[in-house]
Every structure is written in C-alpha cells, then in structure tokens.
C-alpha cells in the first residue's frame, strides 16, 4: 500500500517524469497534471494527500489554482507546495499568501523537497534521504 498520494502539477515532462519516478520508487502513489484545469479535476476527484504545484502553467497560474482549491470544502485541507523558478524577493511570500503551504525553488533539490514534505505529512510518510556529495 502506498505511503501517500501526491499530485504533481507540472507542464514540463523533463521535470514531472523524474519527480513522479522518484516518488513511485519511494512507494508513493503519484497523480500527474500538466494543466491547471487537469489539476483542479484530479484534486477534486482523487483527494491527494499533497499537491506539488508549478506556478507557470499553460492555462492558469498555480497561484489561481491554489486559491481555488483552498476555498473548495472538498480540497481546502490538502497541503499545496509551490514548486517554481520564481525566486525573486517576495515570490515565496506571494505563494504562501495565495494559500500554498510550502515553497520549493527550481531546480528542485531532493533534500529540500523531502524536508518540506516531511513538514506537511505524517512523520513516517517521507523518509529524508542522506545528503550525497558531488
């Protein structure tokens, strides 16, 4: 049985597929959406335990999606983590103000990703990997 279900909302397959593979390898169920509309439908229908949300999507931005999910009684309690290349001053605060529960800058580093996920999921759900030296 999977540890948890994670919805990855990312329109770039070069980012989405490796993330999905890593979570599946770590025994998570993974759902994927490449657009905001798909993300809203999948989140509503499947009630994932956590959503990793890209901010720049082809149809709506991830901030709008987060806002919509946070006002819906069925999805308002799902933790949403912004996963974005927006790393200018104030971007993190903007994501959190939009209803996101965490913020991870791209390129995503595994250690940081697992630390944020651990803060939002049950203690035994996401093992933090040991840092590797380059």
HUGI-V145049 format. One record per pair of residues at least 24 apart in sequence whose ideal C-beta (glycine too) atoms are under 7 Angstrom apart, sorted by the first residue. I is the first residue (numbers start at 0). J is the second residue. Records with the same first field share a line. If there is no record, write none. Layout:
I->J  J
//
This chain:
1->26  27  28
2->26  27  124
3->27  48  49  120  124
4->28  30  45  47  48
5->29  47  48  49  51
6->30  32  38  41  42  47  50
7->31  51
8->32  38  50  51  52  53  61
9->53  82
10->34  53  56  57
34->58
35->59  63  64
38->64
39->64  67
42->68  74  77
43->73  74
47->77
48->120
49->77  78  80  116  119  120
50->77  79
51->80  82
52->79  80  81  82  99
53->82  83
54->81  83  85
62->93  94  97
65->97  98  99
66->97  98
69->98
78->119
80->115  119
82->107
//
